[in-house]
């Protein structure tokens, strides 16, 4: 796959369809994309929203570090709070 990206949720394209490198220049830096999962597709009706901020250069490195720290905190929390069994 190399330097190509796959966006299964992108409208107008089939899941798994690959995009070439030219798509990167069509999204301005600072753009925020949001996607809400359908409540029926999540465990227990949990509301899930993805927010994607498009950045490049040094700012992208700062956002990568921030995201890595947030993921680390989430994984640490999840390891301390095992899932509860479903209520009968």
Secondary structure as UniProt FT lines:
FT   TURN            2..3
FT   STRAND          5..6
FT   TURN            8..9
FT   TURN            11..12
FT   TURN            15..16
FT   STRAND          18..19
FT   HELIX           21..26
FT   TURN            29..30
FT   STRAND          32..36
FT   HELIX           39..41
FT   HELIX           43..45
FT   STRAND          49..53
FT   HELIX           58..80
//
